[in-house]
Amino acid sequence: MVVRPSQRSILTNSRTSEWTESKRADRREQSTDFNLFHKTVIVTAEPANIKAVFATNFNDFDTAGRLDFIGQVVGKGIFTTDGEEWKHSRAMIRPNFARAQVANIDAIESYLQDLFRLLPSDGTLVDLQPLFFGLTIDTSTEFLFGESVHSLRGDEPGKPSGVAFALAYDTALQQCAIRATQPPWARLMGQSKEDLQNCKTVHDFVQRYIDEALRWRQTWDGEAKALPTGQYTFLFELVKETTDPEVLRGEVLNLLLAGRDTTASLLGSMFFQLAKRPDIWERLRLEIAELNGAKPSFEELKNLKLLQWCMKETLRVNTIVPTIIRNANKDTTLPVGGGNDGKSPILVQAGQMVFCQTAVMHLREDIWGPNAGVWNPDRWDTLRPGAWDYLPFLGGPRVCIGQQYALTEAGYVTARMVQTFSRLASRDAGPWQEKLTLTCAAKQTNVSLTRA
Ligand code: HEM
């Protein structure tokens, strides 16, 4: 199936921050060519085509000028480069994500306690989604820099403002999302004064950690494993590979971009769904009660079956990266979508963009059954999707390197919430609505909580 939404629908979807599930269903039905800034764009929700873009014909596509609209904030790094530059980044970063080093559960626990202090337990309404964004910027800055920005705790006297950093970073990323929807010529006008200032605040803040890591590098004997932070810290591992400050800043900010909003979005959407399903919350409580109140280990998290299904189902129904865009760097083909029956290959001309709609693919009734749009974690008891039918973390050479990190963090936070609160009730009358920036989060996750 090659879905070709009208120009109006695709622009509306990428500019406004919400569309309901019914609009999402409409989009599945649309089938017209559309033209974006004078170029025809192919939109596909077909596993075979998506496999071709990301695996079989990988070298025929690039990330469609991503650096042009995100580079102002995060610079060059694994997420914003292509070709040899990307290969080099990926080779440098990937070893850092070996299983033993992912998600430090003890560190997450301390930031989770900051979150718990902000949660009312007397039934007062609270929106969890922004708090999850606070939590994940606190945990990811600890993982990346060795020191958290403590956005949930507030600033400490005498230290550079982590809260100001978090705000400048969020605002600068929102500007990136706006730039992404603008025609290339609009970028010729340059950045606004406010945007430039936000980028500077972000860069200055990160520079402090880079300087510290470089100072440590000068004293490093080339062997000792212990880091001055006393625990695994991405930046200190990276200075063993390169001492170029610009490369260090780019890679660290690229990872912050790839890892922070995504995990927070998963948590926000999953809690929206869980709050609407008290039966599932109760079953999660029973499942997690087997730990007798102890904090779950990495291995234990993997064995909590219902918890794993809840995450998988949220990543399907509320796909965090709903559209992944690529640009053909040479004439190439996609295997299906052409001919009268749509079963023949189609030509993709050099310079043409392909919008891979994984969110649409995840809701196709011919793949997932008639209740494809319903959040039902139990479907994963028997479900074994085809390798390219379910791609929350993408696939092929650019598959997400933080998948294990994200699932450990989101699973741990959920298990600890279940241990701490006996009741979770939705205070949102309507269905889930999206907030679409560079990722897709819940517009809000209004709930009330009762302590166990
Ligand atoms: C639920 C959470 C997450 C989801 C759904 C997710 C999803 C994705 C997707 C779909 C891509 C491909 C994007 C593209 O090529 O356009 C990607 C790439 C990437 N992700 Fe994740 N991600 C998550 C969490 C994380 C975390 C926690 C980290 C790191 C700490 C991370 C690091 C990366 C990196 C570095 C890439 C770029 C890989 C490359 O281009 O070679 N992700 N992720």
Residues whose N, C-alpha, C, O or C-beta is under 5 A from the ligand:
A	BS01	HEM	I78 F79 R90 L255 A258 G259 T262 T263 L266 I320 V321 I324 L391 P392 F393 L394 P397 R398 V399 C400 I401 G402 Q403 Y405 A406
